[in-house]
Amino acid sequence: MSVGGLFAVIIAAMVTHRSRPWVMTVVVGGLAVVFAAIAAYEWWVGRRLGIRLNRLHLIGVVVGLVVWLMYQTSPGSLPYDPSSAQLCAYAGQRLDHACLVRADAARLHSDIAWWSTGTLIVIFGLMARRSRTAAWTTPAVAIGGSAVALYFLEVFVRHMSA
């Protein structure tokens, strides 16, 4: 499940990278929902049967956290969390109200995707004591969520520089 999920997320992110934002969000988010449903079911069964896994499964969660924190979430040579003015300047636009409003919207969507991914990683970390799936799909979720967060800023830059 974990290696297949990792490949599925990478392939889905590559295939939907040039599509509309809702397509990428639904496809990659749908994979995360599937992972969460399988992990929740496995956790529930593990809890019902009293199964406790050893703590080595937390390595998957740590890898997911590291990937989530290290994944580039800003396009090009922009800083880690670019401001709206930096996004407009990078896209070659004047710092007028319309550009700043669009940049704020892109940053908001990016932040929602990034922080939702972090929350899901923490939840998977809590479930890892009884669910192998929760522990070992965390890197896939981290890559998928971070790719969606980067995607919103890239769409803004592509649209504004075209």
Secondary structure, DSSP 8 states (H G I E B T S, - for coil): -HHHHHHHHHHHHHHTTTS-HHHHHHHHHHHHHHHHHHHHHHHHHHHHHT----GGGHHHHHHHHHHHHHS--SSTT--SS--HHHHHHHTT----HHHHHHHHHHHHHHHHHHHHHHHHHHHHHHHTTT-HHHHHTHHHHHHHHHHHHHHHHHHHHHHHH-
